[in-house]
Amino acid sequence: MIVQEAVQFEKLIRVIIIGEEPICAVYDTPDKELRASVCLNESVKRYGLDPELVELSMKVKDTTKSDITFIDFFKTKQKDYVFNEVNRKCALSHVERACKLNLTKKIVDFLVEKAKR
């Protein structure tokens, strides 16, 4: 929350990557206290995976060497993406609802396939 006070942003965006595939993204907008949460706010909305966001997300994923990654960016008033943080775990129910995907199943399927290799 401290970083949210320092960055002038319009949206907090979370990109979900499983393996080498960006699966979906969701966003939340700050409330009157400049707080946003894609895990806690059940009214998060789906956000399009534009090429710039995908490229930035994959760079972060590759840097962290993560197989399952939840990457947060701020979308600023200047329309730039500002990296915020990487999460290793997250409540998925709001994200699944917004993206209309069963992310839990996608993660399990990915892990089973990885274990078979």
Buried (B, 14 or more C-beta within 10 A) or exposed (E): EEEBEEEEBBBBBBBBBBBEEBBBBBBBBBEEEEBBBBBEBEEBBBBEBEEEBBEBBBEBBEEEEBBBBBBBBBBBEEEEBBEBEBBEEBEBEBBBBBBEBEBEEBBEEBBEEEEEE
